[in-house]
Amino acid sequence: MVTPQEIGQAVRHARKALGLRQDELAAAAGVGLRFLVELERGKTTVQLDRVLAVLGALGLRLELVRRNGTADGRAGDAPGAGSPSGEPVP
């Protein structure tokens, strides 16, 4: 399970790697500076749409991975569905 702290660390790392300031990323993602600061600090939030906007502005995506190691972004699949090789499912 990914924690809010891990997402925040990933966002901060990607932002710095791109040479962006927090205010620049917030503007690019269409979110407020305060939201971005709290996201990077790992504050728990239920505003998933905003988190996804920030990830998108950084060129990142959230990938759902089954505990058995297969990626699967599709809802409603039967348990064990996905690529037999463990590769991400498009």
C-alpha positions as CSV (number, residue, x, y, z in Angstrom):
1,M,0.0,0.0,0.0
2,V,1.3,3.4,-0.9
3,T,1.2,6.0,1.9
4,P,0.4,9.7,1.5
5,Q,4.0,10.3,2.7
6,E,5.4,8.2,-0.2
7,I,3.3,10.1,-2.7
8,G,4.5,13.4,-1.3
9,Q,8.1,12.3,-1.5
10,A,7.7,11.2,-5.1
11,V,6.0,14.5,-6.0
12,R,8.8,16.5,-4.3
13,H,11.5,14.4,-5.9
14,A,10.0,14.8,-9.4
15,R,9.4,18.5,-9.0
16,K,13.0,19.1,-8.0
17,A,14.3,16.9,-10.8
18,L,12.4,19.1,-13.3
19,G,13.7,22.3,-11.6
20,L,10.3,23.5,-10.7
21,R,9.3,25.7,-7.7
22,Q,6.2,24.7,-5.8
23,D,4.3,27.7,-7.1
24,E,5.2,26.8,-10.7
25,L,4.0,23.2,-10.3
26,A,0.8,24.3,-8.5
27,A,0.0,26.7,-11.4
28,A,0.8,24.0,-14.0
29,A,-1.4,21.5,-12.2
30,G,-4.2,24.0,-11.5
31,V,-4.1,23.5,-7.8
32,G,-3.4,25.9,-4.9
33,L,0.1,26.3,-3.5
34,R,-1.1,25.3,0.0
35,F,-2.5,22.1,-1.4
36,L,0.8,21.3,-3.1
37,V,2.8,22.0,0.1
38,E,0.5,19.8,2.1
39,L,0.7,17.0,-0.5
40,E,4.5,17.1,-0.5
41,R,4.4,16.9,3.3
42,G,2.3,13.7,3.1
43,K,-0.9,15.2,4.6
44,T,-3.8,12.8,4.2
45,T,-6.3,14.1,1.6
46,V,-9.4,12.9,-0.1
47,Q,-9.0,15.2,-3.0
48,L,-7.7,12.5,-5.4
49,D,-8.6,14.6,-8.5
50,R,-6.1,17.2,-7.4
51,V,-3.4,14.6,-6.6
52,L,-3.9,13.2,-10.1
53,A,-3.6,16.7,-11.6
54,V,-0.3,17.2,-9.8
55,L,1.0,13.8,-10.9
56,G,-0.1,14.6,-14.5
57,A,1.7,18.0,-14.5
58,L,4.9,16.1,-13.5
59,G,4.5,13.5,-16.2
60,L,3.8,10.8,-13.6
61,R,0.8,8.5,-13.3
62,L,-0.6,6.5,-10.5
63,E,-0.5,2.8,-11.3
64,L,-2.5,0.2,-9.5
65,V,-0.5,-3.0,-8.9
66,R,-2.0,-6.2,-7.5
67,R,-0.2,-7.6,-4.5
68,N,0.9,-10.6,-6.6
69,G,2.9,-8.1,-8.7
70,T,0.7,-7.5,-11.7
71,A,-0.4,-4.0,-12.7
72,D,-4.0,-3.5,-13.4
73,G,-5.8,-0.2,-13.8
74,R,-9.1,-1.7,-14.8
75,A,-12.0,-1.9,-12.3
76,G,-14.2,-4.9,-12.0
77,D,-11.7,-7.6,-13.3
78,A,-11.8,-11.0,-11.7
79,P,-9.0,-11.7,-9.1
80,G,-5.8,-12.6,-10.8
81,A,-6.6,-10.8,-14.1
82,G,-3.8,-9.0,-15.8
83,S,-0.7,-9.8,-17.7
84,P,0.6,-13.3,-16.9
85,S,4.2,-12.0,-17.1
86,G,3.5,-9.4,-14.4
87,E,4.0,-6.5,-17.0
88,P,1.7,-3.5,-16.6
89,V,-1.6,-3.9,-18.4
90,P,-2.2,-1.0,-20.9
